[in-house]
Structure formats: C-alpha cells, structure tokens
C-alpha cells in the first residue's frame, strides 16, 4: 500500500538531529520559552520576510490570538463581521467564533478552491471589519485582488497559512501558521506561530500567548497559555532549512500528476503558477468519489478526503444548516486527495498515475 502520507519516512532523515536536540534540551534543563523558541522565531521571521514571529501552541490558537489581539488594540470589537471562505477546514471558522466575532461565509472560486474575490463585496456590511484568507491545499489565494478590496473598505486582512508554508506573503496584516505533523513543515506534535510586521500587534500577541503577561506575575491582558513548546521548536529548527527543497519535490510530483493523469472521469486542480502553490495537498474531483477511492485502495493507493462535510453542514454549527453554498457543497462531495509528500518515490508516482489512468 502506498500511504497517503508516511510520517515515519518524512522524519527519518532528521532522527539523529532530533536525538541530539533532545539531549541538548535535557542538558540545559530549560523547557519553556527557551533558546530554541527564540531561535525558531528569529529564523521563521527571516524565512517569511516578516519583522516578527510569535510561537504559539497550534494553528487554531494562532488565529484566535490574532483576533483577540486586535480586540485589545481596539481595531475589532466583539460581534464584528469577518469574511471567511465557506470552503475551508472548520478551524478557520472556529477561530472567528472563539474570538466572539461573526463569520460571514463566501463561496470559493470553483477552479482554485480558494476565496473568490468577486463574491466578497456583496457580503460586506457596516459591521464587516476583516477578511480571513485561507490558502487552501497550499495554493496562494488571489491576494492582490483581496488586498485591494481590503484597502477600499478599510478591512484587516488576516491569512490562515496553515497549509501554505513556503508561499510568498504580501498584502496582509498577520498570518497564522500550523506545524501539525502532516504539514509541509511539520513538528512532532501540535505547534504554531503568527507572523506580522506590526510592532503593536506583536507586542500584544507575545503577552496574550503567555497569560497576558509581559513581565512574569504582572498581567496586562486576559491571556491564555499557548506557547510554542521548546521541544517542538527544536525539531522545527532542524527541519526549516530543508523546507524549500521538500516543497520542490512536492511541485515536481504535482507537475507529473497534472501532465500524466489523463482520465476524463477525473478533474485535476488548476495551477497557473507553481511558485504560488506548495502542494500541501493534491486534490482531484470526481463524480464517483467513493467508487474511485475504493478502486485506488484495492490497487494499493491510500487516499483521504479533505473535507467530507462543509462547515455550515456540521452538527456543531447547526444554526447554519439552512444556508446554501452550492459550489462549496459540490466540492465537498467530489474531492479526493492523492498521496503527496517529499518521500514518494518515482515508482510510487508511476503506479498512482497508471492506476488512475486505468480507472
């Protein structure tokens, strides 16, 4: 069976370096907000060409804390509306709700799966204060168009970059990253960060993640405990220098998929610029998803569905179940994610392509 994602193989090249880092941490005896977190924050800020990086516990916390920091700064108020893609993982919407803000869902572009700029302005009201952009599956959303809309309406632009490690980031005020193990830059547990060029925002975020404290035992804000773990920061410091190389492998696999998969029953994703896609996922569409997934399984190819149920149809958001987003709903019925990782072999890619073409 070709695994959808073999995390053992992905992390195997770093095993010796991980063990060395663990020994260093044990020898130092400093396990929270130590040198490794500081080093990662500096290195990731440099990598993303940002002035500040704030390490936090996970990607969801990263988004929630951005919104809460803007509330502390007076740029948002509870109840304000935030434009959010209807076609996204539920975490994007949970972040808005957990900050006591109001998500307003907008349909995606049917070709890219990302937020459709042409649909945004119709949803803007006097209460709209921001746009949460999601670079779904690793493809950069149309940031130029979205930033223009944001500037026109004086809106905050925040990026959910959980699947977008290695993309260029332009035109936003803050970006939230997840380093969940399956991400392009994955930790060995939960981890996340925020990047921004805004010194005022960064100052509040550094405090909010640490009980709202800038100085120990003195609390400026009603904060939380969401600090990037020192051990996970150490692992990320090992892997970060290799991210671009691994993204290049993903792009080469994606290029093969796009060129060599030739089956009228399968709709391939659109990618006009490989520098604007890091292929966290390679997602196809088909009218007979269950049948295709079972066929691939029987032929030794593991696949996953990202995501089977749209957020507005989830039981947790039952108040939204009367809403209709036909493009989003069609995408969720038809998408299937093929194996995609930097450790897939050429022979495995051959088999996946040949199997799909024989379907």
C-alpha distance (Angstrom), angle and dihedral (degrees) to the residues before:
residue distance angle dihedral
X1 . . .
X2 3.80 . .
X3 3.79 102.8 .
X4 3.78 119.3 -131.4
X5 3.82 87.3 -130.2
X6 3.80 124.6 -2.4
X7 3.80 104.0 -158.3
X8 3.79 92.0 178.8
X9 3.80 90.6 61.0
X10 3.81 92.4 41.1
X11 3.81 92.2 56.5
X12 3.80 99.2 33.7
X13 3.85 95.1 91.3
X14 3.81 89.4 57.1
X15 3.80 97.9 46.1
X16 3.81 96.8 102.9
X17 3.80 92.0 46.3
X18 3.82 90.5 48.5
X19 3.79 90.1 53.5
X20 3.80 91.4 49.7
X21 3.79 90.2 50.5
X22 3.80 90.9 50.1
X23 3.78 91.0 52.6
X24 3.81 90.8 48.9
X25 3.80 90.5 51.8
X26 3.80 92.2 48.9
X27 3.79 90.2 49.4
X28 3.81 92.5 49.3
X29 3.80 94.5 45.8
X30 3.84 92.2 -152.0
X31 3.80 111.3 122.0
X32 3.83 108.3 163.6
X33 3.83 126.0 60.2
X34 3.77 93.6 -16.9
X35 3.79 135.3 142.7
X36 3.79 95.4 -60.5
X37 3.81 93.8 56.9
X38 3.79 91.3 46.1
X39 3.80 91.2 48.5
X40 3.79 92.7 48.8
X41 3.79 92.2 48.3
X42 3.79 90.2 52.4
X43 3.81 94.6 44.5
X44 3.81 96.1 44.9
X45 3.80 91.7 46.5
X46 3.79 87.8 54.0
X47 3.80 92.3 45.0
X48 3.82 92.5 52.2
X49 3.82 92.4 39.6
X50 3.80 90.0 -120.1
X51 3.78 128.6 140.5
X52 3.80 94.7 -136.2
X53 3.79 138.4 28.9
X54 3.80 120.9 -173.3
X55 3.81 115.3 -165.4
X56 3.81 115.0 -141.9
X57 3.78 138.8 172.5
X58 3.82 99.6 -94.2
X59 3.78 144.8 -22.9
X60 3.81 96.1 -88.4
X61 3.80 91.2 53.6
X62 3.79 88.7 49.1
X63 3.80 91.7 59.7
X64 3.81 95.3 40.9
X65 3.81 91.7 50.3
X66 3.81 92.4 50.5
X67 3.79 90.2 56.1
X68 3.80 93.0 43.9
X69 3.79 91.1 49.2
X70 3.78 90.7 53.4
X71 3.81 88.7 51.0
X72 3.82 89.4 52.7
X73 3.80 89.3 49.9
X74 3.81 91.2 51.1
X75 3.79 94.5 -117.4
X76 3.80 92.1 112.0
X77 3.78 132.2 33.7
X78 3.78 128.4 -160.2
X79 3.78 109.2 -87.0
X80 3.80 95.5 29.7
X81 3.80 115.2 139.5
X82 3.79 123.0 -112.0
X83 3.80 121.5 -167.1
X84 3.84 109.1 -128.6
X85 3.81 131.4 176.6
X86 3.80 112.9 -103.0
X87 3.80 86.9 -147.2
X88 3.80 102.7 65.9
X89 3.77 142.7 96.7
X90 3.80 110.2 -78.4
X91 3.84 92.2 -112.3
X92 3.80 89.9 77.9
X93 3.80 90.3 58.0
X94 3.81 95.0 39.7
X95 3.80 89.5 57.1
X96 3.79 91.6 57.7
X97 3.80 92.6 46.1
X98 3.80 94.4 46.1
X99 3.80 89.3 55.4
X100 3.83 89.1 54.7
X101 3.79 91.9 -111.0
X102 3.81 128.4 129.0
X103 3.82 120.6 -110.4
X104 3.79 116.5 -144.0
X105 3.80 110.6 -164.0
X106 3.80 122.5 -138.5
X107 3.81 127.8 -171.2
X108 3.82 121.2 -110.9
X109 3.78 131.9 -120.7
X110 3.80 103.1 -92.0
X111 3.83 92.4 -136.5
X112 3.82 101.5 46.8
X113 3.85 99.8 27.4
X114 3.83 87.4 -134.6
X115 3.80 130.9 117.6
X116 3.81 110.0 -65.2
X117 3.83 109.6 -129.6
X118 3.81 90.1 -157.7
X119 3.81 89.9 64.5
X120 3.80 98.2 48.2
X121 3.79 105.2 78.6
X122 3.81 93.5 54.3
X123 3.82 87.9 62.0
X124 3.83 96.8 47.9
X125 3.81 116.0 109.0
X126 3.79 135.1 168.0
X127 3.82 87.3 -85.7
X128 3.80 95.6 54.0
X129 3.80 110.0 111.3
X130 3.79 106.0 159.3
X131 3.79 151.1 12.9
X132 3.79 122.4 -133.5
X133 3.80 106.6 -154.2
X134 3.81 118.9 -160.4
X135 3.82 119.7 -160.3
X136 3.79 92.1 -150.8
X137 3.80 119.4 -153.6
X138 3.82 89.0 -2.4
X139 3.81 99.7 -62.3
X140 3.79 119.2 129.5
X141 3.78 112.0 -116.4
X142 3.81 119.0 -131.6
X143 3.80 93.0 -80.0
X144 3.79 95.1 168.1
X145 3.79 92.9 59.4
X146 3.81 93.4 39.7
X147 3.82 92.6 48.9
X148 3.81 89.4 51.0
X149 3.81 90.4 53.6
X150 3.80 90.4 46.3
X151 3.78 92.3 51.7
X152 3.81 92.4 46.8
X153 3.81 92.5 53.2
X154 3.83 98.0 31.9
X155 3.79 93.3 -116.6
X156 3.79 130.4 159.7
X157 3.81 112.5 -115.6
X158 3.81 114.0 -148.5
X159 3.80 124.2 177.5
X160 3.78 126.6 -143.7
X161 3.81 94.2 -152.6
X162 3.80 96.1 168.6
X163 3.82 91.2 124.7
X164 3.79 97.3 31.5
X165 3.80 109.0 77.9
X166 3.79 108.0 155.3
X167 3.80 99.7 22.9
X168 3.82 123.0 123.9
X169 3.81 110.9 -102.6
X170 3.79 116.8 -150.9
X171 3.77 134.9 153.5
X172 3.80 101.4 22.9
X173 3.80 134.4 106.7
X174 3.82 98.0 -140.5
X175 3.79 140.0 1.8
X176 3.81 129.8 -150.3
X177 3.81 120.5 -151.4
X178 3.78 132.9 -168.7
X179 3.80 122.0 -155.8
X180 3.80 94.9 -169.1
X181 3.83 106.9 158.3
X182 3.81 94.9 -100.8
X183 3.81 95.2 54.3
X184 3.80 122.9 105.2
X185 3.81 86.2 -102.6
X186 3.77 100.9 33.5
X187 3.78 130.3 -179.8
X188 3.81 123.1 -153.8
X189 3.77 91.0 -104.4
X190 3.79 137.8 -1.1
X191 3.80 117.8 -31.4
X192 3.79 139.4 143.8
X193 3.78 146.4 166.0
X194 3.78 145.4 -161.8
X195 3.80 126.1 -132.9
X196 3.79 126.3 -162.4
X197 3.80 143.2 147.7
X198 3.81 92.2 -140.4
X199 3.80 110.5 105.2
X200 3.81 93.8 -165.7
X201 3.78 91.9 51.7
X202 3.81 92.3 46.0
X203 3.80 91.9 50.7
X204 3.82 91.5 55.0
X205 3.81 92.7 43.6
X206 3.81 94.0 52.2
X207 3.80 87.2 55.1
X208 3.81 98.7 41.0
X209 3.82 93.3 54.8
X210 3.82 89.3 54.5
X211 3.81 104.3 52.2
X212 3.82 90.7 -73.1
X213 3.78 90.0 -68.5
X214 3.80 129.3 138.7
X215 3.80 90.9 174.2
X216 3.79 122.1 32.0
X217 3.81 113.3 -91.7
X218 3.84 91.6 7.3
X219 3.80 112.1 98.6
X220 3.79 121.5 -162.9
X221 3.80 97.3 173.8
X222 3.80 141.1 23.5
X223 3.78 91.9 -97.8
X224 3.78 137.4 168.7
X225 3.79 137.9 -130.9
X226 3.80 102.8 -104.5
X227 3.78 107.9 133.9
X228 3.78 124.6 155.6
X229 3.80 104.4 -106.0
X230 3.80 114.4 -112.0
X231 3.81 91.8 -132.9
X232 3.81 93.2 50.7
X233 3.81 90.4 46.8
X234 3.80 88.7 53.9
X235 3.80 91.4 52.6
X236 3.81 91.2 46.7
X237 3.79 90.3 51.5
X238 3.80 88.0 57.8
X239 3.80 94.3 49.6
X240 3.82 103.4 37.8
X241 3.84 96.1 79.3
X242 3.82 89.0 58.5
X243 3.81 98.0 48.7
X244 3.80 97.5 96.6
X245 3.80 91.9 49.1
X246 3.81 91.7 50.4
X247 3.81 91.4 46.9
X248 3.80 88.3 53.1
X249 3.81 89.3 56.4
X250 3.80 90.2 50.3
X251 3.80 90.3 51.7
X252 3.80 91.9 50.1
X253 3.81 91.0 52.0
X254 3.80 91.0 46.8
X255 3.79 90.4 50.7
X256 3.80 89.9 54.3
X257 3.81 91.1 48.9
X258 3.81 91.6 49.6
X259 3.80 94.9 47.6
X260 3.79 102.2 35.2
X261 3.81 105.3 37.0
X262 3.80 103.6 91.1
X263 3.77 112.2 170.7
X264 3.82 123.5 126.5
X265 3.81 89.7 -148.0
X266 3.82 90.3 63.6
X267 3.80 124.9 69.9
X268 3.79 112.4 -154.0
X269 3.81 123.6 -148.2
X270 3.80 120.4 -100.8
X271 3.79 119.0 -112.7
X272 3.80 119.4 166.7
X273 3.81 96.5 168.8
X274 3.80 122.2 33.2
X275 3.81 90.4 -161.8
X276 3.80 87.9 65.8
X277 3.80 95.3 53.4
X278 3.81 129.2 62.0
X279 3.83 94.2 179.8
X280 3.76 99.3 -130.7
X281 3.78 81.3 166.3
X282 3.79 133.2 12.9
X283 3.78 105.0 -146.3
X284 3.79 125.4 -171.3
X285 3.79 129.2 -176.6
X286 3.79 128.8 -135.2
X287 3.78 135.3 166.9
X288 3.82 91.5 -133.9
X289 3.79 101.3 47.3
X290 3.79 99.7 155.5
X291 3.79 91.5 49.2
X292 3.81 92.8 47.8
X293 3.79 93.2 46.3
X294 3.80 91.6 51.6
X295 3.82 91.3 46.2
X296 3.81 90.5 52.8
X297 3.79 91.3 47.3
X298 3.79 91.4 51.8
X299 3.80 87.7 51.7
X300 3.79 95.2 50.6
X301 3.82 101.8 -96.2
X302 3.80 120.6 123.2
X303 3.82 116.9 -151.7
X304 3.81 135.8 176.8
X305 3.80 135.3 -153.5
X306 3.81 118.0 -122.3
X307 3.01 96.1 -148.1
X308 3.83 129.1 -8.2
X309 3.83 98.6 -178.5
X310 3.82 124.9 36.4
X311 3.79 116.2 -126.7
X312 3.81 95.4 -112.1
X313 3.82 89.8 57.9
X314 3.80 95.8 50.1
X315 3.81 118.2 114.7
X316 3.82 89.5 -126.4
X317 3.82 88.5 62.9
X318 3.80 96.7 41.8
X319 3.82 92.1 147.4
X320 3.81 88.1 68.2
X321 3.79 98.6 50.2
X322 3.81 92.1 101.2
X323 3.80 90.2 60.5
X324 3.78 119.0 102.7
X325 3.81 124.9 -145.3
X326 3.81 103.6 163.1
X327 3.82 97.4 -179.3
X328 3.80 92.1 49.8
X329 3.80 91.7 45.3
X330 3.81 92.4 50.6
X331 3.81 91.1 50.0
X332 3.79 92.0 51.2
X333 3.81 91.1 50.4
X334 3.80 94.6 51.1
X335 3.82 112.0 31.6
X336 3.78 123.5 109.5
X337 3.81 125.5 176.7
X338 3.80 118.0 -138.2
X339 3.82 123.0 -150.8
X340 3.80 109.7 -74.9
X341 3.79 126.0 171.2
X342 3.81 140.4 118.1
X343 3.82 91.1 -104.7
X344 3.80 98.7 59.1
X345 3.79 109.2 119.2
X346 3.80 125.3 -133.5
X347 3.81 89.0 -113.4
X348 3.80 91.2 53.5
X349 3.80 91.5 49.7
X350 3.83 88.8 48.5
X351 3.80 90.0 53.8
X352 3.80 93.9 47.6
X353 3.80 92.4 50.1
X354 3.79 94.7 44.8
X355 3.80 91.7 47.7
X356 3.81 92.1 51.4
X357 3.79 92.4 47.5
X358 3.81 90.3 52.7
X359 3.81 93.6 52.0
